[in-house]
Amino acid sequence: MRGSRSLVDRMIRAARLDVDLYEEVEADTTALPQALVVVVIAGLSIGLGSAFFILWEHSAMTFLQALLWGILMGIVGWFIWSLLVYHIGTRFFRGPETESDYFEVLRTVGFSASPGALGILGFIPSIGWLIRLVIWVWMLAAMVIAVRQALDFTTGRAIATCIAGFVVWIILFWVIGAVLGIV
C-alpha cells in the first residue's frame, strides 16, 4: 500500500485531475467508503456555501433547506449520476476496450466531487456565483476524467457520455424538484 491512500491526499489528487488517482480508485474495491465521504464532504460544503449565501440574503429556515438540499443532492445525485453514466456509457458509447462495472464508476465519480469541498466559498458576496461556477466546471472536468478511466474510454466518448448523462440528469433534477416543491 502506498502512502497516497489517505483520503485527503486522494481528494487533492482527484481535484488536481490526476489520471493515476482515478485508475487507482477504479481498481481499489475498498475505496467505496472513501468515495462516499468525498461526496458527503462536497455536498456539505456546497450546501453550507449556498445556505450561508441564502442566510445572508433571507431567513434561517431557507438556510436549513439549502443545507439539507446540498447534502441530499450530493449523495442521491452521486448514485443517480453514476448509474446514468454507467448505463449510457456501456450501452450507447461503448468502445472496444470498455470494461467496467457500476462500482468502478461509483468510486471514480465519487472522487470527482473533490473540488466541491471548496463549495463553502460560494457564500462570498459579489463573487460567490463565480466561485460556484468555477467549482461546477472543475467538477465536470474531473467527472470526464473519472468516466474516461472507469469505462476505459477515449476523452471524446467520456465527454459524450457526460453530456448525455447531464441532459437526463437535468430532466430528473427538475422532475424531482417539482415533485418535492423545491424547484
C-alpha positions in Angstrom: 0.0 0.0 0.0 1.2 3.4 -0.9 1.0 6.4 1.4 -1.3 8.0 -1.2 -4.3 6.1 0.1 -5.2 8.7 2.7 -8.5 10.4 2.0 -7.1 14.0 2.0 -4.3 13.0 -0.4 -6.7 11.2 -2.7 -9.0 14.2 -2.7 -6.2 16.6 -3.6 -5.0 14.3 -6.3 -8.6 14.0 -7.6 -9.0 17.8 -7.6 -5.7 18.1 -9.5 -7.2 15.8 -12.2 -4.6 13.2 -11.6 -5.4 10.4 -14.0 -3.4 7.9 -11.9 -5.7 8.6 -8.9 -8.8 7.7 -10.9 -7.2 4.5 -12.1 -6.2 3.8 -8.5 -9.7 4.2 -7.1 -11.2 2.3 -10.1 -9.1 -0.7 -9.1 -9.4 -0.3 -5.3 -12.6 -2.2 -4.3 -12.1 -0.9 -0.7 -12.3 2.8 -1.8 -16.1 3.0 -1.9 -16.5 4.3 1.7 -13.9 7.0 0.9 -15.8 8.0 -2.2 -18.9 8.3 -0.1 -17.1 10.5 2.4 -15.9 12.7 -0.5 -19.4 13.1 -1.8 -20.7 13.9 1.7 -17.9 16.5 2.3 -18.6 18.1 -1.1 -22.3 18.1 -0.6 -22.0 19.5 2.9 -19.6 22.2 1.7 -21.7 23.2 -1.3 -24.8 23.1 0.9 -23.1 25.3 3.5 -21.9 27.7 0.9 -25.4 28.0 -0.5 -27.0 28.1 2.9 -24.7 30.9 4.2 -25.4 32.9 1.0 -29.2 32.4 1.5 -28.9 33.2 5.2 -27.1 36.4 4.3 -30.0 37.3 2.0 -33.0 35.7 3.6 -34.0 33.7 6.7 -32.9 30.8 8.9 -35.5 28.4 7.5 -34.2 28.9 4.0 -30.7 28.3 5.4 -31.7 24.9 6.7 -33.4 24.0 3.4 -30.4 24.9 1.4 -28.1 22.9 3.7 -30.2 19.8 3.6 -30.7 20.1 -0.1 -26.9 20.3 -0.7 -26.3 17.2 1.3 -29.2 15.2 -0.1 -28.4 16.2 -3.7 -24.8 15.3 -3.2 -25.5 11.7 -2.0 -28.6 10.9 -4.1 -27.1 12.7 -7.1 -23.9 10.6 -6.8 -25.8 7.3 -7.0 -28.2 8.5 -9.8 -25.4 10.2 -11.9 -23.1 7.2 -11.6 -25.9 4.9 -12.6 -26.8 7.1 -15.6 -23.2 7.4 -16.7 -22.6 3.7 -16.3 -25.7 2.7 -18.4 -25.3 5.4 -21.0 -21.5 4.7 -21.3 -21.8 0.9 -21.5 -24.9 0.8 -23.8 -24.6 3.8 -26.1 -20.9 4.8 -26.2 -19.3 1.5 -25.5 -15.8 1.2 -27.1 -13.8 -1.9 -27.9 -11.9 -1.5 -24.7 -14.9 -0.7 -22.5 -14.9 -3.0 -19.5 -16.4 -1.8 -16.2 -18.9 -2.4 -13.5 -21.2 0.1 -11.7 -19.0 0.2 -8.6 -15.9 1.2 -10.5 -17.9 4.1 -11.9 -19.4 4.9 -8.5 -15.9 5.1 -6.9 -14.3 7.2 -9.6 -17.3 9.6 -9.9 -17.4 9.9 -6.1 -13.8 11.2 -6.1 -14.6 13.6 -9.0 -16.7 15.5 -6.5 -13.5 16.5 -4.6 -13.4 20.1 -5.9 -16.8 20.6 -4.3 -15.1 20.7 -0.9 -14.4 24.3 -1.8 -18.1 25.0 -2.2 -18.3 26.6 1.2 -16.7 29.7 -0.5 -19.9 30.1 -2.6 -21.3 32.4 0.1 -18.9 35.3 -0.6 -20.9 38.3 -1.7 -20.5 39.5 -5.3 -18.2 36.6 -6.4 -20.0 33.6 -4.8 -21.8 32.9 -8.1 -18.4 32.9 -9.9 -16.8 30.6 -7.3 -19.8 28.2 -7.6 -19.5 28.2 -11.4 -15.7 27.5 -11.3 -16.3 24.6 -8.9 -19.0 23.2 -11.1 -16.9 23.3 -14.2 -13.9 21.9 -12.3 -16.1 19.0 -11.0 -17.3 18.4 -14.6 -13.7 18.2 -15.8 -12.9 15.7 -13.0 -16.0 13.7 -13.9 -15.0 13.4 -17.6 -11.6 12.0 -16.4 -13.4 9.7 -13.9 -15.7 8.4 -16.6 -12.9 8.0 -19.1 -10.8 6.0 -16.7 -13.7 3.9 -15.2 -15.1 3.0 -18.6 -11.8 2.7 -20.5 -12.9 5.4 -22.9 -11.4 7.9 -25.2 -11.9 11.5 -24.0 -14.5 12.1 -26.7 -16.6 9.1 -25.5 -16.3 10.3 -21.9 -17.4 13.8 -22.9 -20.4 12.4 -24.9 -21.4 10.2 -22.0 -21.2 13.1 -19.6 -23.2 15.4 -21.9 -25.9 12.7 -22.4 -26.0 12.0 -18.7 -26.2 15.7 -17.9 -29.3 16.1 -20.1 -31.0 13.2 -18.5 -29.9 14.4 -15.0 -31.3 17.9 -15.6 -34.6 16.4 -16.6 -34.6 14.2 -13.5 -33.5 17.1 -11.3 -36.4 19.3 -12.4 -38.9 16.5 -12.1 -37.7 15.5 -8.6 -37.6 19.2 -7.6 -41.1 19.9 -8.9 -42.5 16.8 -7.1 -40.8 18.0 -3.8 -41.8 21.6 -4.4 -38.1 22.7 -4.3 -37.6 23.8 -7.9 
